[in-house]
Amino acid sequence: MIPEAEVGEELSGGQATIFDVSPNAFGFQAPGVTNEQGLLFFVGNSFFNQNWVSSPASTTARDGLGPYYNARSCAACHFKDGRGRPPRFQGSLGEGLLLRLSVPGRGVNGEPLPEPNYGTQLQDQALLGLTREGGYLIDHEEITGTYSDGTSYTLQKPIYRFTELTYGPMVGEVQISPRVGPPITGLGLLEAVPEATLLALADENDVDNDGISGRPNYVWDRIKGKRAMGRFGWKANQSNLRHQTAEAFAGDVGIKTTYFPEDNCRGDACDPIFDGGSPEIDDDDLEKVVLYVSTLAVPARRDWEDIDVLSGKQLFEQVGCTGCHIPQLQTGQHPTFDALSNQTIRPYTDLLLHDMGETLADNREDFEATGREWRTPPLWGIGLVETVNGHTFFLHDGRARNLEEAILWHGGEGEASKEAFKALSTTQRAQIITFLESL
């Protein structure tokens, strides 16, 4: 028996939901913010979307790019506030894909240790007159499989190799983790979910014997100077949006903040001529960007009352996907934005770490996250990625070419659900995909 749609089920972000299915669906501010916050949203949007330039420049509020960087703007990795993707062809720059680097061990606050020559990520762009740190190429290994009904499928496993490394080879034990920029809608709502709610979902020792043992990551909050529970980033390695935003400015764009005042430079790249001052974005403007990413609205669901969508929703639960992709959460009181407070939201995540098996492992620790663990990504808005971003590449590195492949890559704690999905009929599998496309 197919269940009926729930009351309010289309309101993925509660009252902070917007109704839009256009290519700009991820770019609206949540309803209910104050007039002042509405005005500051557009200023934050400007700092997020416009390209930064090198120093010295007449536009002193937007100079200081680099000297090494992965993108000239935040929007370069989160185009239209959506999902990044791997390079379109061999040797081209990634459109929101970067490579995290580290070596075995942890720093004094539990953080990953940087690769000695290239730091914590490879920066594949550089200012005019400088040579970039290096580049990378992606080869693919085909992996074939078969559904229970005999239908075959093929997956593509990416294999990365570095090119044109300026500062010599990386150390032999280097750990590499490719990451694509995820959509940034609804982040403020996720920040407003009480920590106690997420801890109640954790089951590190799998006491209930369901094969799922989510656990929190605990990270170092550099801004507050203390250990905190992570909830953002592919490995839940960021505890709040201010920290996430400031670190992305520093690592991805080369823009110094009060919280991350160091330049990533070596040799000629450390020439003061490239320095845009310290900070290169002041605290007030940084807060406008934080406001922007915090108050981006979640689009409403489509076709939530359709019979195939409801059937797919039921199957999604039956095969065990909701063990990690928790359908519904309740926000508490947001300290800054009342419009995000006390909302019933449907993000389909628990924000916890899960062992996803060897096939998805990057073998790189990130604070307490192991090389096999990933945070459950929210699924809200996933059905609009093709409309907004023009592609259907999913998972942490964009290896899945569509939603079906994303399911088939699951292992570890997701292995049983994947096998249950493979045992379904063609019609039932299609219904799960139709459900996901409605989110």
Salt bridges, closest charged atoms under 4 A:
GLU6 OE2 - LYS313 NZ 2.80
GLU6 OE1 - ARG346 NH2 3.89
GLU9 OE2 - ARG301 NH1 2.97
GLU9 OE2 - LYS313 NZ 2.79
GLU95 OE2 - ARG88 NE 2.52
GLU133 OE2 - ARG266 NH2 2.22
ASP139 OD2 - ARG161 NE 2.58
ASP149 OD2 - ARG429 NH1 3.20
GLU164 OE1 - ARG132 NH2 2.92
GLU191 OE1 - HIS334 NE2 3.74
GLU247 OE1 - HIS243 ND1 3.49
GLU262 OE2 - ARG222 NH2 2.38
ASP263 OD2 - LYS256 NZ 3.67
ASP275 OD1 - LYS256 NZ 2.64
ASP284 OD2 - LYS288 NZ 2.54
ASP285 OD1 - LYS288 NZ 3.42
GLU287 OE2 - ARG242 NE 2.58
ASP350 OD2 - HIS354 NE2 2.74
ASP355 OD2 - ARG372 NE 3.13
GLU358 OE1 - ARG372 NH1 3.16
ASP362 OD1 - LYS235 NZ 3.30
GLU365 OE1 - ARG106 NE 3.81
ASP366 OD2 - ARG179 NH2 3.41
ASP366 OD2 - ARG364 NH1 3.48
GLU368 OE2 - ARG227 NH2 2.69
GLU373 OE1 - ARG215 NH2 2.80
ASP397 OD2 - HIS396 NE2 3.48
ASP397 OD2 - ARG399 NH2 2.96
GLU405 OE2 - ARG401 NH2 2.86
GLU413 OE1 - HIS354 ND1 2.70
GLU415 OE1 - LYS418 NZ 3.30
GLU419 OE2 - LYS422 NZ 3.61
